[in-house]
């Protein structure tokens, strides 16, 4: 894993993956973090993110970008054994991420965030690309802070 990460590049890469149609929001975030940090994360982690776009399976509930960010945090800080108390820190970081999004956009609900937008329109896609970049960046900042990695913003 890299000890120095470019937060801006993580954001740009996630946005571009979504913009080009390679991945949806949650997948683009996990993929961008995986590749930019050069970690040995299995590709199946990206696959695990495939059910979250458009508010979890197109239900328009929780924003898929937020879900992708939380998946990424879980990879680094989550537990793999029952009873492991480090889950408390993971929950704290996940809450920090979703609170950041709520502070910027008032809600986590995809249905409210996209109200009145045509799902196929440019406005909807532009907004979701922006959310993807925002959450990729914030997730990377949290990861870098917690792992004491050097953050570059260019």
N, C-alpha and C positions, 0 to 999 in steps of 0.2 A: 504494500500500500504506500502511496505517495505521502510524504510528510509535508508537502506544500501543495495546496490546491487553488486553482483559479475559479473563484466563485462566479465571476462573470461568464466564463466559458461554460460552466455547468448550466447556467441559466440559458445561454444562447443555444447550446446543443439541445437541451430539452425542448425549447421553443421550435427549433428547426426540425427536429424529429416529428413533432406534432404538425407543424406547417406543411411539411412534405407528405404527410400521410403515412409515414413509416410506422408510427405508434400513436395511440391516444395518450391523453394527459398522464394518467398514472403510470403507464408503461414507459413513456418518455422520461419521466423523472427517475425511475429506478434505473433505466438503461444509462442515462447521462451520468448519474452518480457512480454507478458501477464502472463505467469506462473512464471517467475522469479521475477517479481515485485509484484506478488500476488495482482493484481488489479481486480476490479470487471468489467472487460471488457467483454461484451457479446461474446459468441462463434461466433456469426454472423460476428464479426470483422475478424475472421480467414477466414470465408467463403467469405467475401468481397475481400480477397486477392487471391482467387482461379483463377481469370481471368488474373492475371498478369504474370505468369511464361512463360518462353521462349519468352520474349520480348513482352508481352501483347498478350495473346491468341495465342501463337505460331507464331506471325507475325515477331518475331525477331527484334522488334523495341527497346524500352527502356528496359534495363536489369531489369528483374523481381525482383531481390534482391533490387535494388534501389527503385523500386515501393513499395515493402513491408516495407522498412525503412521509406519512406515518409508517408505511411498509418499509421505507428506506431507514427510518430511525430504528424500527424494530430489528432490522438486520444487524445493526451495530450494537444496540443496547438491550435487546429483548432477551428473554430467557428461553432456554431449551429444556430445562428440567423443572418438573413441578415443584412448587414450594420455594423456588429461588427468589429471594427478596429483591433482586435487582429489577423486578417488574415495576416496583414503585418509581424508580428513576425513569424507566421507559414511559410510564404513564405521565409523569411530570413533563417530559420532553414532548410527547404527543400533544399534551394540553397546551404547551407553549406554542407549538406550531399552529394548532387550530385557532387559538386565541389571536395569534398574529393575523391570520386570514380574516377572522371575524372583525377584528379592529379595523381592517382595511375595507371590508365589504359588508359588514353588519350581520351576515348570515352564512351558513355553510350549505344551505339547501340549493341544489342545482335548479330546481323548479323556479325558485324566486330569483336567483341570479340571472336566469335566461328568460324570464317572463316577457312575453311579447316578441321574442326573437324567433325567427324562422331557423330551425335547426340546420338548414342547408345554406343559410345566408352568410355573407362575409362578416357581419357584425358578431354573430354567435361565435364563429371560428376565431376571429380576432380576440375576442374576450377570453376564450378558453386557452388560446396560445399564451396570452398574458398571464393568466392564472397559473398555467403550467410553469412558466419561467419564474414567477414569483415564488411558488412553493419549492421548486428545485433549488433556487437560491437560498431561501430561508432554511430548508432542510440541510443543505451543505454547510451553511453557517453554523447551525447547531452541532452538526457532526464535527466540524473543524474545532469549534470551541471546546466541546466535551473531550475530544481526543487530543487536544492541544496541537493541532496541525496549523501550519502557517497558512493564512488566507491571503490570496492575491485578488485584488479587484482591479481589472483594467478594461 
